[in-house]
């Protein structure tokens, strides 16, 4: 049973957290671990116990995949007319939206996320489900091909059971990015949420039953990555796999899927650049990049964490950022005046602090000190924003820190800026900041990343593909019609004339 403080929690959230143990949801049933094993999750803002959760084993994953297969074949989820699937997905979206504040409080407590940001994540889930439910109704399942000498068509077929391993930084939002297209296309799902943040996925699976989605269409198996996650990635019964997380674990997932020839989509990390030219409104640009690097305490893979600034405005830009970062209000994630909450756990706090030390040891200038932060009355995992500067060969400029830390470097001209932005193994998301839109577009298209934003960072709209290249991902993106097409396999039907 949770020991987190109940002050200001909705009664529904208090009731949900009062369970002695949170179980998996398999085939519509709450299921304990076959070995009776559990793990604990803690409120990142206070360090107090939040939930005791079933640690599902390999045989439990077998049951979940079997339930997904049964729902695909026996319940004939794929065989439902696409508009009937869409009705059920809209009902799920409506039910989530009706409980937006409930899920936002759960997500805020579980992930250490500022409450308003958690509310935005829940709404994003709702919008994603509606987008793909509607989109699927406008894609023809059979497309005739105008080929000389033959009658030919391409027919779309759902894959079957799909596996999803999602990270702890955007638990419900990223479940939606996977479930939306997969379910709209007629597939079923087995979700392995991160061990730090399993609660919203469990709540969602139970809610799906209430709205009439057939048992086994959505299965959730919480557990530790090296056991539950590994069992899911290695499972031969999956027909499609999606992993979001670090490149290191992504390689392991890809290797496991490769042994079974299971197609895999990998959405991995980033070390994004913001290229800032001397014709910008310096104060406004500083506002936006400080907001980006402190959003969810910098635990965002697509963040701009390398700030490349044209030399003649470099000092002014740095001064503006330092002032703003010093004034960021760090606090408990559900406090109304907090602008930045904790990182997710003690391990992540040590990671951030460790990179600050390693960066300085390799010669980086400490522009803004950062370090551990204290929040009165809370024993959570807090850090201060930090700025480093120097050579881009520094470890803190090369590797993903996943915290509120940016690395600064000056450049002289456009050619040098592009070369510096591309001097990384990652390729997820960059931005370019300039009043000259012609230059901005030219630089945006020259940068080696799947997402290039102009005069903004972290812009997501349904219908725009989002993915990664290089070390940041393989196997297709999310949030667009291309994503929906990924969740069908395509058959050619041909008759000679």
PyMOL commands that set and color helices and strands:
alter all, ss='L'
color gray80, all
select helices_A, chain A and resi 11-17+58-73+82-98+100-111+115-136+171-184+199-210+225-233+247-260+282-298+311-326+346-361+395-398+414-421+437-446+470-472+481-486
alter helices_A, ss='H'
color red, helices_A
select strands_A, chain A and resi 24-26+29-31+38-42+49-54+142-145+150-158+161-165+188-192+218-220+240-244+263-267+272-276+304-310+365-368+371-372+383-384+386-389+405-411+429-433+451-454+473-474+488-496
alter strands_A, ss='S'
color yellow, strands_A
deselect
rebuild
show_as cartoon
